[in-house]
């Protein structure tokens, strides 16, 4: 068990050092690093798929109506936790409402 923990620590250390070398090379202009951006999530399409108004969706899933409006209008994107929650709602809306007690 200790060997596995030591191996993970060593792997983490090696990965950290390698990552810092890449950052340093990027800072010196020697390499370009790939930027990864999350794919946008279409909150309005999810809401329309479950056939709810903004007020209904907000109440049913415990999401602030104001946040929902901002997401739908493109003013801001949901954070990673909200994105995960919205993805689950998109796939299993009835189960989420049942779990939340608002079927």
Biopython code that builds the backbone (N, CA, C, O; Angstrom):
import numpy as np
from Bio.PDB.StructureBuilder import StructureBuilder

atoms = [
    (1, "UNK", "N", (0.825, -1.180, 0.000)),
    (1, "UNK", "CA", (0.000, 0.000, 0.000)),
    (1, "UNK", "C", (0.874, 1.249, 0.000)),
    (1, "UNK", "O", (0.599, 2.192, -0.742)),
    (2, "UNK", "N", (1.918, 1.269, 0.817)),
    (2, "UNK", "CA", (2.801, 2.431, 0.868)),
    (2, "UNK", "C", (3.550, 2.607, -0.440)),
    (2, "UNK", "O", (3.826, 3.733, -0.856)),
    (3, "UNK", "N", (3.883, 1.485, -1.097)),
    (3, "UNK", "CA", (4.594, 1.565, -2.379)),
    (3, "UNK", "C", (3.733, 2.276, -3.419)),
    (3, "UNK", "O", (4.224, 3.101, -4.189)),
    (4, "UNK", "N", (2.447, 1.944, -3.431)),
    (4, "UNK", "CA", (1.548, 2.572, -4.393)),
    (4, "UNK", "C", (1.430, 4.075, -4.111)),
    (4, "UNK", "O", (1.439, 4.881, -5.042)),
    (5, "UNK", "N", (1.322, 4.445, -2.861)),
    (5, "UNK", "CA", (1.237, 5.859, -2.493)),
    (5, "UNK", "C", (2.516, 6.588, -2.879)),
    (5, "UNK", "O", (2.466, 7.719, -3.363)),
    (6, "UNK", "N", (3.668, 5.944, -2.668)),
    (6, "UNK", "CA", (4.946, 6.556, -3.033)),
    (6, "UNK", "C", (5.045, 6.716, -4.552)),
    (6, "UNK", "O", (5.554, 7.724, -5.043)),
    (7, "UNK", "N", (4.554, 5.712, -5.293)),
    (7, "UNK", "CA", (4.593, 5.787, -6.759)),
    (7, "UNK", "C", (3.713, 6.936, -7.248)),
    (7, "UNK", "O", (4.094, 7.672, -8.159)),
    (8, "UNK", "N", (2.525, 7.088, -6.632)),
    (8, "UNK", "CA", (1.647, 8.189, -7.030)),
    (8, "UNK", "C", (2.297, 9.534, -6.740)),
    (8, "UNK", "O", (2.200, 10.464, -7.541)),
    (9, "UNK", "N", (2.959, 9.634, -5.591)),
    (9, "UNK", "CA", (3.636, 10.871, -5.228)),
    (9, "UNK", "C", (4.747, 11.176, -6.217)),
    (9, "UNK", "O", (4.901, 12.318, -6.650)),
    (10, "UNK", "N", (5.521, 10.159, -6.577)),
    (10, "UNK", "CA", (6.603, 10.346, -7.544)),
    (10, "UNK", "C", (6.058, 10.728, -8.916)),
    (10, "UNK", "O", (6.605, 11.608, -9.580)),
    (11, "UNK", "N", (4.972, 10.062, -9.346)),
    (11, "UNK", "CA", (4.351, 10.396, -10.631)),
    (11, "UNK", "C", (3.830, 11.829, -10.611)),
    (11, "UNK", "O", (3.997, 12.574, -11.577)),
    (12, "UNK", "N", (3.203, 12.204, -9.513)),
    (12, "UNK", "CA", (2.678, 13.556, -9.409)),
    (12, "UNK", "C", (3.825, 14.567, -9.473)),
    (12, "UNK", "O", (3.732, 15.578, -10.169)),
    (13, "UNK", "N", (4.897, 14.286, -8.748)),
    (13, "UNK", "CA", (6.055, 15.185, -8.753)),
    (13, "UNK", "C", (6.640, 15.323, -10.156)),
    (13, "UNK", "O", (6.951, 16.428, -10.600)),
    (14, "UNK", "N", (6.786, 14.199, -10.847)),
    (14, "UNK", "CA", (7.330, 14.222, -12.208)),
    (14, "UNK", "C", (6.396, 15.000, -13.143)),
    (14, "UNK", "O", (6.856, 15.791, -13.967)),
    (15, "UNK", "N", (5.087, 14.774, -13.012)),
    (15, "UNK", "CA", (4.118, 15.495, -13.846)),
    (15, "UNK", "C", (4.166, 16.997, -13.560)),
    (15, "UNK", "O", (4.083, 17.819, -14.473)),
    (16, "UNK", "N", (4.301, 17.337, -12.286)),
    (16, "UNK", "CA", (4.360, 18.748, -11.897)),
    (16, "UNK", "C", (5.609, 19.418, -12.474)),
    (16, "UNK", "O", (5.537, 20.532, -12.992)),
    (17, "UNK", "N", (6.726, 18.750, -12.384)),
    (17, "UNK", "CA", (7.978, 19.300, -12.931)),
    (17, "UNK", "C", (7.868, 19.462, -14.449)),
    (17, "UNK", "O", (8.266, 20.488, -15.000)),
    (18, "UNK", "N", (7.329, 18.447, -15.117)),
    (18, "UNK", "CA", (7.161, 18.524, -16.572)),
    (18, "UNK", "C", (6.233, 19.682, -16.947)),
    (18, "UNK", "O", (6.504, 20.421, -17.893)),
    (19, "UNK", "N", (5.140, 19.832, -16.202)),
    (19, "UNK", "CA", (4.210, 20.929, -16.460)),
    (19, "UNK", "C", (4.873, 22.286, -16.286)),
    (19, "UNK", "O", (4.649, 23.192, -17.089)),
    (20, "UNK", "N", (5.682, 22.435, -15.250)),
    (20, "UNK", "CA", (6.360, 23.706, -15.010)),
    (20, "UNK", "C", (7.404, 23.988, -16.099)),
    (20, "UNK", "O", (7.621, 25.145, -16.462)),
    (21, "UNK", "N", (8.039, 22.955, -16.611)),
    (21, "UNK", "CA", (8.983, 23.140, -17.724)),
    (21, "UNK", "C", (8.242, 23.670, -18.955)),
    (21, "UNK", "O", (8.740, 24.549, -19.658)),
    (22, "UNK", "N", (7.046, 23.125, -19.206)),
    (22, "UNK", "CA", (6.250, 23.600, -20.346)),
    (22, "UNK", "C", (5.820, 25.049, -20.152)),
    (22, "UNK", "O", (5.845, 25.837, -21.097)),
    (23, "UNK", "N", (5.428, 25.402, -18.935)),
    (23, "UNK", "CA", (5.029, 26.779, -18.650)),
    (23, "UNK", "C", (6.204, 27.726, -18.867)),
    (23, "UNK", "O", (6.054, 28.791, -19.466)),
    (24, "UNK", "N", (7.369, 27.327, -18.377)),
    (24, "UNK", "CA", (8.560, 28.164, -18.530)),
    (24, "UNK", "C", (8.907, 28.344, -20.015)),
    (24, "UNK", "O", (9.238, 29.447, -20.449)),
    (25, "UNK", "N", (8.831, 27.261, -20.783)),
    (25, "UNK", "CA", (9.127, 27.345, -22.216)),
    (25, "UNK", "C", (8.107, 28.251, -22.915)),
    (25, "UNK", "O", (8.463, 29.006, -23.820)),
    (26, "UNK", "N", (6.873, 28.177, -22.503)),
    (26, "UNK", "CA", (5.840, 29.043, -23.073)),
    (26, "UNK", "C", (6.134, 30.504, -22.734)),
    (26, "UNK", "O", (6.020, 31.379, -23.592)),
    (27, "UNK", "N", (6.509, 30.761, -21.495)),
    (27, "UNK", "CA", (6.828, 32.130, -21.072)),
    (27, "UNK", "C", (8.002, 32.696, -21.870)),
    (27, "UNK", "O", (8.039, 33.892, -22.159)),
    (28, "UNK", "N", (8.937, 31.856, -22.217)),
    (28, "UNK", "CA", (10.099, 32.303, -23.002)),
    (28, "UNK", "C", (9.772, 32.422, -24.487)),
    (28, "UNK", "O", (10.607, 32.865, -25.276)),
    (29, "UNK", "N", (8.551, 32.024, -24.870)),
    (29, "UNK", "CA", (8.139, 32.121, -26.266)),
    (29, "UNK", "C", (8.628, 30.962, -27.114)),
    (29, "UNK", "O", (8.595, 31.044, -28.342)),
    (30, "UNK", "N", (9.076, 29.896, -26.493)),
    (30, "UNK", "CA", (9.622, 28.753, -27.235)),
    (30, "UNK", "C", (8.536, 27.808, -27.755)),
    (30, "UNK", "O", (8.722, 27.144, -28.775)),
    (31, "UNK", "N", (7.414, 27.753, -27.057)),
    (31, "UNK", "CA", (6.323, 26.859, -27.481)),
    (31, "UNK", "C", (4.985, 27.570, -27.274)),
    (31, "UNK", "O", (4.877, 28.518, -26.496)),
    (32, "UNK", "N", (3.981, 27.087, -27.986)),
    (32, "UNK", "CA", (2.604, 27.544, -27.787)),
    (32, "UNK", "C", (1.868, 26.437, -27.044)),
    (32, "UNK", "O", (1.994, 25.262, -27.387)),
    (33, "UNK", "N", (1.113, 26.808, -26.044)),
    (33, "UNK", "CA", (0.311, 25.833, -25.323)),
    (33, "UNK", "C", (-1.129, 25.906, -25.817)),
    (33, "UNK", "O", (-1.648, 26.984, -26.106)),
    (34, "UNK", "N", (-1.753, 24.758, -25.907)),
    (34, "UNK", "CA", (-3.134, 24.685, -26.361)),
    (34, "UNK", "C", (-4.055, 25.212, -25.262)),
    (34, "UNK", "O", (-3.909, 24.857, -24.092)),
    (35, "UNK", "N", (-4.988, 26.048, -25.648)),
    (35, "UNK", "CA", (-5.990, 26.524, -24.699)),
    (35, "UNK", "C", (-7.235, 25.673, -24.864)),
    (35, "UNK", "O", (-7.693, 25.427, -25.980)),
    (36, "UNK", "N", (-7.765, 25.237, -23.764)),
    (36, "UNK", "CA", (-8.963, 24.407, -23.786)),
    (36, "UNK", "C", (-10.089, 25.184, -23.122)),
    (36, "UNK", "O", (-9.990, 25.575, -21.959)),
    (37, "UNK", "N", (-11.160, 25.402, -23.875)),
    (37, "UNK", "CA", (-12.318, 26.113, -23.360)),
    (37, "UNK", "C", (-13.483, 25.149, -23.331)),
    (37, "UNK", "O", (-13.636, 24.333, -24.240)),
    (38, "UNK", "N", (-14.315, 25.233, -22.289)),
    (38, "UNK", "CA", (-15.478, 24.340, -22.252)),
    (38, "UNK", "C", (-16.439, 24.683, -23.378)),
    (38, "UNK", "O", (-16.587, 25.844, -23.759)),
    (39, "UNK", "N", (-17.088, 23.654, -23.902)),
    (39, "UNK", "CA", (-18.078, 23.877, -24.946)),
    (39, "UNK", "C", (-19.270, 24.608, -24.334)),
    (39, "UNK", "O", (-19.668, 24.316, -23.206)),
    (40, "UNK", "N", (-19.832, 25.547, -25.070)),
    (40, "UNK", "CA", (-21.006, 26.244, -24.535)),
    (40, "UNK", "C", (-22.165, 25.272, -24.348)),
    (40, "UNK", "O", (-22.289, 24.292, -25.083)),
    (41, "UNK", "N", (-22.997, 25.545, -23.375)),
    (41, "UNK", "CA", (-24.173, 24.711, -23.130)),
    (41, "UNK", "C", (-25.402, 25.561, -23.454)),
    (41, "UNK", "O", (-25.494, 26.715, -23.036)),
    (42, "UNK", "N", (-26.320, 24.998, -24.184)),
    (42, "UNK", "CA", (-27.510, 25.732, -24.618)),
    (42, "UNK", "C", (-28.611, 25.559, -23.570)),
    (42, "UNK", "O", (-29.428, 24.641, -23.654)),
    (43, "UNK", "N", (-28.615, 26.439, -22.604)),
    (43, "UNK", "CA", (-29.547, 26.352, -21.490)),
    (43, "UNK", "C", (-30.992, 26.514, -21.969)),
    (43, "UNK", "O", (-31.887, 25.810, -21.501)),
    (44, "UNK", "N", (-31.210, 27.425, -22.884)),
    (44, "UNK", "CA", (-32.564, 27.657, -23.392)),
    (44, "UNK", "C", (-33.109, 26.402, -24.081)),
    (44, "UNK", "O", (-34.279, 26.057, -23.916)),
    (45, "UNK", "N", (-32.264, 25.728, -24.843)),
    (45, "UNK", "CA", (-32.697, 24.502, -25.528)),
    (45, "UNK", "C", (-33.061, 23.417, -24.513)),
    (45, "UNK", "O", (-34.017, 22.668, -24.713)),
    (46, "UNK", "N", (-32.294, 23.337, -23.427)),
    (46, "UNK", "CA", (-32.603, 22.349, -22.383)),
    (46, "UNK", "C", (-33.961, 22.677, -21.773)),
    (46, "UNK", "O", (-34.796, 21.790, -21.596)),
    (47, "UNK", "N", (-34.183, 23.942, -21.452)),
    (47, "UNK", "CA", (-35.448, 24.357, -20.841)),
    (47, "UNK", "C", (-36.619, 24.099, -21.784)),
    (47, "UNK", "O", (-37.670, 23.620, -21.358)),
    (48, "UNK", "N", (-36.437, 24.414, -23.057)),
    (48, "UNK", "CA", (-37.517, 24.209, -24.028)),
    (48, "UNK", "C", (-37.798, 22.716, -24.228)),
    (48, "UNK", "O", (-38.945, 22.318, -24.433)),
    (49, "UNK", "N", (-36.747, 21.895, -24.167)),
    (49, "UNK", "CA", (-36.918, 20.452, -24.328)),
    (49, "UNK", "C", (-37.806, 19.873, -23.222)),
    (49, "UNK", "O", (-38.561, 18.928, -23.456)),
    (50, "UNK", "N", (-37.711, 20.446, -22.017)),
    (50, "UNK", "CA", (-38.557, 19.957, -20.917)),
    (50, "UNK", "C", (-39.888, 20.701, -20.854)),
    (50, "UNK", "O", (-40.694, 20.475, -19.952)),
    (51, "UNK", "N", (-40.110, 21.604, -21.838)),
    (51, "UNK", "CA", (-41.382, 22.318, -22.001)),
    (51, "UNK", "C", (-41.778, 23.086, -20.741)),
    (51, "UNK", "O", (-42.872, 22.910, -20.205)),
    (52, "UNK", "N", (-40.850, 23.952, -20.277)),
    (52, "UNK", "CA", (-41.118, 24.762, -19.098)),
    (52, "UNK", "C", (-40.786, 26.216, -19.381)),
    (52, "UNK", "O", (-39.895, 26.524, -20.173)),
    (53, "UNK", "N", (-41.511, 27.100, -18.724)),
    (53, "UNK", "CA", (-41.163, 28.520, -18.770)),
    (53, "UNK", "C", (-39.934, 28.720, -17.887)),
    (53, "UNK", "O", (-39.527, 27.815, -17.158)),
    (54, "UNK", "N", (-39.355, 29.904, -17.959)),
    (54, "UNK", "CA", (-38.207, 30.188, -17.096)),
    (54, "UNK", "C", (-38.592, 30.070, -15.623)),
    (54, "UNK", "O", (-37.832, 29.525, -14.823)),
    (55, "UNK", "N", (-39.766, 30.576, -15.268)),
    (55, "UNK", "CA", (-40.216, 30.522, -13.873)),
    (55, "UNK", "C", (-40.408, 29.073, -13.418)),
    (55, "UNK", "O", (-40.008, 28.708, -12.313)),
    (56, "UNK", "N", (-41.018, 28.253, -14.270)),
    (56, "UNK", "CA", (-41.244, 26.846, -13.926)),
    (56, "UNK", "C", (-39.918, 26.103, -13.771)),
    (56, "UNK", "O", (-39.718, 25.360, -12.810)),
    (57, "UNK", "N", (-39.016, 26.315, -14.733)),
    (57, "UNK", "CA", (-37.716, 25.648, -14.717)),
    (57, "UNK", "C", (-36.941, 26.061, -13.466)),
    (57, "UNK", "O", (-36.336, 25.231, -12.788)),
    (58, "UNK", "N", (-36.972, 27.335, -13.183)),
    (58, "UNK", "CA", (-36.278, 27.872, -12.016)),
    (58, "UNK", "C", (-36.775, 27.219, -10.732)),
    (58, "UNK", "O", (-35.978, 26.780, -9.903)),
    (59, "UNK", "N", (-38.088, 27.156, -10.571)),
    (59, "UNK", "CA", (-38.681, 26.545, -9.367)),
    (59, "UNK", "C", (-38.403, 25.052, -9.300)),
    (59, "UNK", "O", (-38.004, 24.533, -8.257)),
    (60, "UNK", "N", (-38.617, 24.361, -10.422)),
    (60, "UNK", "CA", (-38.492, 22.900, -10.439)),
    (60, "UNK", "C", (-37.080, 22.423, -10.137)),
    (60, "UNK", "O", (-36.892, 21.395, -9.486)),
    (61, "UNK", "N", (-36.088, 23.171, -10.611)),
    (61, "UNK", "CA", (-34.699, 22.700, -10.484)),
    (61, "UNK", "C", (-33.854, 23.529, -9.520)),
    (61, "UNK", "O", (-32.651, 23.302, -9.393)),
    (62, "UNK", "N", (-34.481, 24.488, -8.844)),
    (62, "UNK", "CA", (-33.752, 25.256, -7.833)),
    (62, "UNK", "C", (-32.665, 26.148, -8.402)),
    (62, "UNK", "O", (-31.612, 26.334, -7.791)),
    (63, "UNK", "N", (-32.928, 26.695, -9.573)),
    (63, "UNK", "CA", (-31.965, 27.588, -10.223)),
    (63, "UNK", "C", (-32.552, 28.994, -10.191)),
    (63, "UNK", "O", (-33.727, 29.186, -10.504)),
    (64, "UNK", "N", (-31.751, 29.962, -9.821)),
    (64, "UNK", "CA", (-32.220, 31.341, -9.779)),
    (64, "UNK", "C", (-32.713, 31.766, -11.165)),
    (64, "UNK", "O", (-32.062, 31.508, -12.178)),
    (65, "UNK", "N", (-33.876, 32.422, -11.184)),
    (65, "UNK", "CA", (-34.439, 32.874, -12.458)),
    (65, "UNK", "C", (-33.505, 33.866, -13.136)),
    (65, "UNK", "O", (-33.364, 33.855, -14.359)),
    (66, "UNK", "N", (-32.872, 34.714, -12.353)),
    (66, "UNK", "CA", (-31.948, 35.704, -12.921)),
    (66, "UNK", "C", (-30.757, 35.014, -13.595)),
    (66, "UNK", "O", (-30.366, 35.388, -14.701)),
    (67, "UNK", "N", (-30.177, 33.996, -12.919)),
    (67, "UNK", "CA", (-29.047, 33.255, -13.509)),
    (67, "UNK", "C", (-29.496, 32.583, -14.800)),
    (67, "UNK", "O", (-28.782, 32.608, -15.803)),
    (68, "UNK", "N", (-30.681, 31.982, -14.769)),
    (68, "UNK", "CA", (-31.214, 31.318, -15.957)),
    (68, "UNK", "C", (-31.333, 32.306, -17.120)),
    (68, "UNK", "O", (-30.956, 31.991, -18.249)),
    (69, "UNK", "N", (-31.856, 33.495, -16.837)),
    (69, "UNK", "CA", (-31.994, 34.518, -17.880)),
    (69, "UNK", "C", (-30.629, 34.929, -18.430)),
    (69, "UNK", "O", (-30.462, 35.065, -19.642)),
    (70, "UNK", "N", (-29.657, 35.125, -17.545)),
    (70, "UNK", "CA", (-28.316, 35.523, -18.000)),
    (70, "UNK", "C", (-27.678, 34.437, -18.856)),
    (70, "UNK", "O", (-27.031, 34.736, -19.859)),
    (71, "UNK", "N", (-27.855, 33.180, -18.465)),
    (71, "UNK", "CA", (-27.305, 32.082, -19.257)),
    (71, "UNK", "C", (-27.962, 32.037, -20.625)),
    (71, "UNK", "O", (-27.282, 31.893, -21.641)),
    (72, "UNK", "N", (-29.279, 32.158, -20.653)),
    (72, "UNK", "CA", (-30.009, 32.061, -21.920)),
    (72, "UNK", "C", (-29.701, 33.225, -22.855)),
    (72, "UNK", "O", (-29.689, 33.053, -24.074)),
    (73, "UNK", "N", (-29.454, 34.394, -22.304)),
    (73, "UNK", "CA", (-29.174, 35.575, -23.119)),
    (73, "UNK", "C", (-27.689, 35.702, -23.452)),
    (73, "UNK", "O", (-27.292, 36.629, -24.157)),
    (74, "UNK", "N", (-26.877, 34.791, -22.959)),
    (74, "UNK", "CA", (-25.454, 34.807, -23.271)),
    (74, "UNK", "C", (-24.636, 35.786, -22.454)),
    (74, "UNK", "O", (-23.466, 36.023, -22.756)),
    (75, "UNK", "N", (-25.240, 36.358, -21.422)),
    (75, "UNK", "CA", (-24.503, 37.297, -20.567)),
    (75, "UNK", "C", (-23.376, 36.622, -19.808)),
    (75, "UNK", "O", (-22.332, 37.223, -19.553)),
    (76, "UNK", "N", (-23.598, 35.384, -19.457)),
    (76, "UNK", "CA", (-22.555, 34.588, -18.817)),
    (76, "UNK", "C", (-22.867, 33.116, -19.005)),
    (76, "UNK", "O", (-23.995, 32.745, -19.330)),
    (77, "UNK", "N", (-21.861, 32.285, -18.800)),
    (77, "UNK", "CA", (-22.013, 30.842, -18.910)),
    (77, "UNK", "C", (-22.089, 30.235, -17.514)),
    (77, "UNK", "O", (-21.490, 30.761, -16.577)),
    (78, "UNK", "N", (-22.824, 29.126, -17.367)),
    (78, "UNK", "CA", (-22.870, 28.452, -16.074)),
    (78, "UNK", "C", (-21.482, 27.954, -15.670)),
    (78, "UNK", "O", (-20.678, 27.583, -16.525)),
    (79, "UNK", "N", (-21.205, 27.946, -14.362)),
    (79, "UNK", "CA", (-19.927, 27.401, -13.894)),
    (79, "UNK", "C", (-19.948, 25.882, -14.079)),
    (79, "UNK", "O", (-20.956, 25.322, -14.508)),
    (80, "UNK", "N", (-18.848, 25.224, -13.760)),
    (80, "UNK", "CA", (-18.729, 23.788, -14.049)),
    (80, "UNK", "C", (-19.762, 22.954, -13.297)),
    (80, "UNK", "O", (-20.278, 21.982, -13.851)),
    (81, "UNK", "N", (-20.075, 23.306, -12.058)),
    (81, "UNK", "CA", (-21.073, 22.542, -11.302)),
    (81, "UNK", "C", (-22.458, 22.714, -11.927)),
    (81, "UNK", "O", (-23.201, 21.743, -12.070)),
    (82, "UNK", "N", (-22.800, 23.936, -12.294)),
    (82, "UNK", "CA", (-24.093, 24.189, -12.925)),
    (82, "UNK", "C", (-24.172, 23.507, -14.288)),
    (82, "UNK", "O", (-25.227, 22.996, -14.665)),
    (83, "UNK", "N", (-23.063, 23.496, -15.028)),
    (83, "UNK", "CA", (-23.031, 22.820, -16.328)),
    (83, "UNK", "C", (-23.304, 21.329, -16.157)),
    (83, "UNK", "O", (-24.055, 20.733, -16.930)),
    (84, "UNK", "N", (-22.688, 20.732, -15.136)),
    (84, "UNK", "CA", (-22.901, 19.305, -14.878)),
    (84, "UNK", "C", (-24.369, 19.057, -14.525)),
    (84, "UNK", "O", (-24.982, 18.118, -15.033)),
    (85, "UNK", "N", (-24.932, 19.899, -13.657)),
    (85, "UNK", "CA", (-26.325, 19.781, -13.247)),
    (85, "UNK", "C", (-27.258, 19.924, -14.449)),
    (85, "UNK", "O", (-28.195, 19.142, -14.607)),
    (86, "UNK", "N", (-27.001, 20.918, -15.292)),
    (86, "UNK", "CA", (-27.824, 21.124, -16.477)),
    (86, "UNK", "C", (-27.725, 19.945, -17.443)),
    (86, "UNK", "O", (-28.707, 19.593, -18.096)),
    (87, "UNK", "N", (-26.561, 19.343, -17.533)),
    (87, "UNK", "CA", (-26.384, 18.169, -18.395)),
    (87, "UNK", "C", (-27.242, 17.011, -17.893)),
    (87, "UNK", "O", (-27.859, 16.298, -18.684)),
    (88, "UNK", "N", (-27.276, 16.830, -16.572)),
    (88, "UNK", "CA", (-28.114, 15.770, -15.995)),
    (88, "UNK", "C", (-29.590, 16.086, -16.228)),
    (88, "UNK", "O", (-30.367, 15.195, -16.571)),
    (89, "UNK", "N", (-29.978, 17.336, -16.045)),
    (89, "UNK", "CA", (-31.368, 17.741, -16.307)),
    (89, "UNK", "C", (-31.726, 17.457, -17.762)),
    (89, "UNK", "O", (-32.815, 16.956, -18.043)),
    (90, "UNK", "N", (-30.832, 17.768, -18.680)),
    (90, "UNK", "CA", (-31.092, 17.545, -20.105)),
    (90, "UNK", "C", (-31.328, 16.070, -20.398)),
    (90, "UNK", "O", (-32.149, 15.732, -21.251)),
    (91, "UNK", "N", (-30.620, 15.194, -19.705)),
    (91, "UNK", "CA", (-30.731, 13.753, -19.977)),
    (91, "UNK", "C", (-31.842, 13.078, -19.184)),
    (91, "UNK", "O", (-32.479, 12.148, -19.678)),
    (92, "UNK", "N", (-32.079, 13.541, -17.952)),
    (92, "UNK", "CA", (-33.053, 12.882, -17.073)),
    (92, "UNK", "C", (-33.887, 13.896, -16.291)),
    (92, "UNK", "O", (-33.826, 13.913, -15.062)),
    (93, "UNK", "N", (-34.660, 14.735, -16.967)),
    (93, "UNK", "CA", (-35.385, 15.799, -16.263)),
    (93, "UNK", "C", (-36.373, 15.295, -15.212)),
    (93, "UNK", "O", (-36.472, 15.874, -14.131)),
    (94, "UNK", "N", (-37.098, 14.229, -15.518)),
    (94, "UNK", "CA", (-38.109, 13.717, -14.587)),
    (94, "UNK", "C", (-37.435, 13.144, -13.334)),
    (94, "UNK", "O", (-37.902, 13.361, -12.216)),
    (95, "UNK", "N", (-36.355, 12.427, -13.531)),
    (95, "UNK", "CA", (-35.654, 11.832, -12.396)),
    (95, "UNK", "C", (-35.094, 12.923, -11.488)),
    (95, "UNK", "O", (-35.138, 12.795, -10.264)),
    (96, "UNK", "N", (-34.568, 13.993, -12.080)),
    (96, "UNK", "CA", (-34.036, 15.099, -11.258)),
    (96, "UNK", "C", (-35.167, 15.740, -10.461)),
    (96, "UNK", "O", (-35.015, 16.008, -9.269)),
    (97, "UNK", "N", (-36.313, 15.990, -11.123)),
    (97, "UNK", "CA", (-37.442, 16.589, -10.393)),
    (97, "UNK", "C", (-37.915, 15.666, -9.279)),
    (97, "UNK", "O", (-38.229, 16.124, -8.181)),
    (98, "UNK", "N", (-37.966, 14.367, -9.559)),
    (98, "UNK", "CA", (-38.377, 13.410, -8.534)),
    (98, "UNK", "C", (-37.393, 13.420, -7.374)),
    (98, "UNK", "O", (-37.809, 13.401, -6.215)),
    (99, "UNK", "N", (-36.109, 13.450, -7.661)),
    (99, "UNK", "CA", (-35.076, 13.475, -6.610)),
    (99, "UNK", "C", (-35.178, 14.744, -5.776)),
    (99, "UNK", "O", (-34.915, 14.726, -4.574)),
    (100, "UNK", "N", (-35.555, 15.829, -6.409)),
    (100, "UNK", "CA", (-35.689, 17.096, -5.700)),
    (100, "UNK", "C", (-37.049, 17.228, -5.011)),
    (100, "UNK", "O", (-37.285, 18.177, -4.264)),
    (101, "UNK", "N", (-37.931, 16.273, -5.268)),
    (101, "UNK", "CA", (-39.242, 16.290, -4.637)),
    (101, "UNK", "C", (-40.221, 17.245, -5.257)),
    (101, "UNK", "O", (-41.148, 17.709, -4.592)),
    (102, "UNK", "N", (-40.026, 17.556, -6.558)),
    (102, "UNK", "CA", (-40.940, 18.506, -7.215)),
    (102, "UNK", "C", (-41.504, 17.943, -8.508)),
    (102, "UNK", "O", (-41.615, 18.660, -9.503)),
    (103, "UNK", "N", (-41.861, 16.659, -8.500)),
    (103, "UNK", "CA", (-42.380, 16.006, -9.719)),
    (103, "UNK", "C", (-43.587, 16.670, -10.248)),
    (103, "UNK", "O", (-44.134, 16.239, -11.262)),
]
sb = StructureBuilder()
sb.init_structure("model")
sb.init_model(0)
sb.init_chain("A")
sb.init_seg("    ")
for serial, (resi, resn, name, xyz) in enumerate(atoms, 1):
    if name == "N":
        sb.init_residue(resn, " ", resi, " ")
    sb.init_atom(name, np.array(xyz, "f"), 0.0, 1.0, " ", f" {name:<3s}", serial, name[0])
structure = sb.get_structure()
